[in-house]
Amino acid sequence: MRYPSPLQPGSTVAVTAFSSGVPSACHERLDIVIQGLRDQGFKVLEGQCLRENHAHVSAPAAVRTKELMDFLLDDRVDAIFPPWGGELAMEILPRIDWDLLRHAKPKWLVGFSDISTLSATLTATCGWASLHAANLMQLHPAEQDPLTSAVFSVLSLPEGESVALEQSACHEQIPSNYAADPNALLALCQPTQWQLLSSGQLKGAVQFSGRLIGGCLDTLGLLSNTPYLDLKYLKSQYPADGLILFLENSELSPTAMARMLWTMKLNGVFEQVNGILIGRDGSSKKHEKSLSHVAVLEQVLADLPVPVVYDTDIGHVAPNMPLVNGAFAEVSFQDGQGCIRQTFR
């Protein structure tokens, strides 16, 4: 695994939106978080694909791809922080020169949601470690949440070092509205409780390890077993470690989520992993009460011979535990408490 250089004061951070751009109503928030990067001593390069949003994207696919590739190949750049995710990052995948990136110096790509469409594939196809974590728009300079603040601690970690992160105490119930309040901080008021999806072999407490890979189920479920996210191949690169797959649902209804997980199961995706982490469900829409998202997990995943831990700090219900795609991780879950130790090896 190729780890980008540790981020430190003086490092250069590029900000570009290769999925959804930032409309004018949220520009004040964007200015605040960009200034927060500068206040930490980072040099900031602001891309052209950023401050507009039309038809769900910041710019046409060819334009977004070129700007992203320019930053990924520019060795003055140490990290890329998109403002947030979106819906259509997938359309730039075939436009990217993956062979060129395999031979380039790795840079950090940071964020979640549609950002993981690129970050997970970058790890799987090019062997670059990437960071699934809070998006830039959540990184307000005054934010005190430990997991959100840990983003920069993880990015500054040298290769060979480890970091252990524990589950949050509380999580969000209602997401922030940056147009209404540009200085909004995370409102963490709901008690967090990771859950173990019990099977005949697994009850109460589990420990498992492997290389992390994952992100947003809405897109990664569609990419699984394609050349962009071939977990069988990735596992073959680390046969002694194996893989841990982490997933989080953004917008899928229970039935759509069931179909996605069944597709992955029938394609043998879950046969490649030592364990699965599922984030809190992020779908804000009200769905039929006859089937819940938890019921879907029970119906599709409970018979797997590997641990499945759900309602974890991953995804669209903040806070996000920073997880490094490609890092070796040791997951422990006991007495209702979860911890993940990640090692850059």
Salt bridges, closest charged atoms under 4 A:
ASP31 OD1 - ARG51 NH2 2.56
GLU46 OE2 - ARG51 NE 2.55
GLU52 OE1 - HIS54 NE2 3.70
ASP70 OD2 - LYS66 NZ 2.87
ASP74 OD2 - ARG76 NH2 2.71
ASP75 OD1 - LYS107 NZ 2.83
GLU87 OE1 - HIS56 ND1 3.50
GLU91 OE2 - ARG64 NH2 2.11
ASP99 OD1 - ARG102 NH1 2.34
ASP241 OD2 - ARG211 NE 3.02
ASP241 OD1 - ARG345 NH2 2.60
GLU248 OE1 - HIS316 ND1 2.84
ASP281 OD1 - HIS293 NE2 3.27
ASP303 OD1 - LYS265 NZ 2.75
ASP313 OD1 - ARG280 NH1 2.88
